Amino acid sequence: MKVLADTSVWSLALRRKEQSETTRKLADLILLSLVVMIGPVRQELLSGISNENTFLKLKGKLEVFDDFPIATSEYETAARFHNICRKNGVQGSHTDFLICAAAHNNSLLIFTTDMDFYGFAKHLPIRLLQ
């Protein structure tokens, strides 16, 4: 099954020199061609990098991953998910809900270290990689 890796996982893997269980798991999934990238995660990873050389290096590393297509239905589902969570007192970013929607609508697991997704999972039909 394909896995949509959240920004938190990519950040951990790309910024740390030492291997963690999370970075090893991401590497294994990449080797098995099971990792999915979406444009908003790519944007989050590249945002805030003021050094142009660092930006270009990271951009180059990420270019090997094609963007998984996001359809109108994903944006609509993301809005619905936001409304469901907000009604239940759970806050999240637009990108987080788009990740949830893309994963749900395309039968993808979500790979994250962001505990917010565990809160979303209490109210949304998403599946997290354990």
C-alpha positions as CSV (number, residue, x, y, z in Angstrom):
1,M,0.0,0.0,0.0
2,K,1.2,3.5,-0.9
3,V,2.1,5.9,1.9
4,L,1.7,9.7,1.9
5,A,4.6,11.1,4.0
6,D,3.8,14.2,5.9
7,T,6.1,17.2,6.1
8,S,7.2,16.2,9.6
9,V,8.6,13.0,8.4
10,W,10.5,14.5,5.5
11,S,11.9,17.3,7.7
12,L,13.2,14.8,10.2
13,A,14.8,12.7,7.5
14,L,16.3,15.7,5.6
15,R,17.6,17.7,8.5
16,R,19.1,15.1,10.8
17,K,22.4,13.3,10.2
18,E,21.7,10.5,12.6
19,Q,19.3,7.7,11.6
20,S,16.1,7.4,13.6
21,E,13.4,4.7,13.3
22,T,11.3,7.2,11.3
23,T,14.1,8.0,8.8
24,R,14.9,4.3,8.4
25,K,11.2,3.6,7.8
26,L,11.0,6.4,5.2
27,A,14.2,5.1,3.5
28,D,12.7,1.6,3.3
29,L,9.4,2.9,1.9
30,I,11.3,5.0,-0.7
31,L,13.4,1.9,-1.8
32,L,10.1,0.0,-2.2
33,S,8.6,2.9,-4.3
34,L,5.8,3.2,-1.8
35,V,6.2,6.9,-0.9
36,V,3.8,9.5,-2.3
37,M,4.6,13.2,-2.4
38,I,2.0,16.0,-2.9
39,G,2.7,19.5,-3.9
40,P,1.7,21.2,-0.7
41,V,4.2,19.0,1.3
42,R,6.9,19.9,-1.2
43,Q,6.0,23.6,-0.8
44,E,6.2,23.3,3.0
45,L,9.6,21.6,2.8
46,L,11.0,24.3,0.5
47,S,9.5,27.3,2.3
48,G,11.6,29.3,4.6
49,I,15.0,28.4,3.1
50,S,16.7,31.7,2.7
51,N,20.0,30.3,1.3
52,E,19.6,29.8,-2.4
53,N,22.1,27.0,-2.6
54,T,20.4,25.1,0.2
55,F,17.1,25.7,-1.5
56,L,18.4,24.3,-4.8
57,K,20.0,21.3,-3.2
58,L,16.8,20.3,-1.4
59,K,14.7,21.0,-4.5
60,G,17.0,18.7,-6.4
61,K,16.6,15.9,-3.9
62,L,12.9,16.2,-4.0
63,E,12.7,16.2,-7.8
64,V,12.9,12.5,-7.9
65,F,9.4,12.3,-6.5
66,D,6.5,13.2,-8.8
67,D,3.6,15.1,-7.3
68,F,0.6,12.8,-6.7
69,P,-2.3,14.5,-8.5
70,I,-4.7,16.4,-6.3
71,A,-8.2,16.6,-7.7
72,T,-11.0,19.0,-6.9
73,S,-12.6,16.2,-4.8
74,E,-9.6,16.3,-2.5
75,Y,-10.0,20.0,-1.8
76,E,-13.7,19.5,-1.2
77,T,-13.0,16.5,1.1
78,A,-10.3,18.6,2.9
79,A,-12.9,21.3,3.6
80,R,-15.4,18.8,4.9
81,F,-12.7,17.2,7.1
82,H,-11.8,20.7,8.5
83,N,-15.5,21.3,9.3
84,I,-15.9,18.0,11.0
85,C,-12.8,18.5,13.1
86,R,-13.6,22.1,14.0
87,K,-17.1,21.0,15.1
88,N,-15.4,18.6,17.4
89,G,-12.9,21.2,18.8
90,V,-9.9,19.9,16.8
91,Q,-7.9,22.4,14.9
92,G,-5.5,21.8,12.0
93,S,-3.9,23.5,9.0
94,H,-5.3,23.5,5.5
95,T,-2.3,21.3,4.4
96,D,-3.0,18.8,7.1
97,F,-6.6,18.4,6.0
98,L,-5.5,18.2,2.4
99,I,-3.1,15.4,3.4
100,C,-6.0,13.6,5.2
101,A,-8.3,14.1,2.2
102,A,-5.8,12.9,-0.4
103,A,-4.9,9.9,1.7
104,H,-8.6,9.0,2.3
105,N,-9.8,9.5,-1.3
106,N,-6.9,7.5,-2.7
107,S,-6.6,4.7,-0.1
108,L,-3.2,5.9,1.1
109,L,-1.7,5.5,4.6
110,I,-0.4,8.7,6.3
111,F,3.1,8.5,7.6
112,T,3.6,11.3,10.2
113,T,5.3,12.2,13.5
114,D,2.8,15.1,14.0
115,M,0.5,14.2,16.9
116,D,-2.3,16.4,15.4
117,F,-3.0,13.6,12.9
118,Y,-3.9,11.2,15.8
119,G,-6.5,13.8,16.9
120,F,-7.8,14.0,13.4
121,A,-8.0,10.2,13.2
122,K,-10.5,10.2,16.1
123,H,-13.0,12.0,13.8
124,L,-12.0,11.3,10.3
125,P,-11.8,8.0,8.2
126,I,-8.0,8.2,7.8
127,R,-5.4,5.5,8.4
128,L,-2.0,6.2,9.9
129,L,1.1,4.1,9.3
130,Q,2.0,2.5,12.6
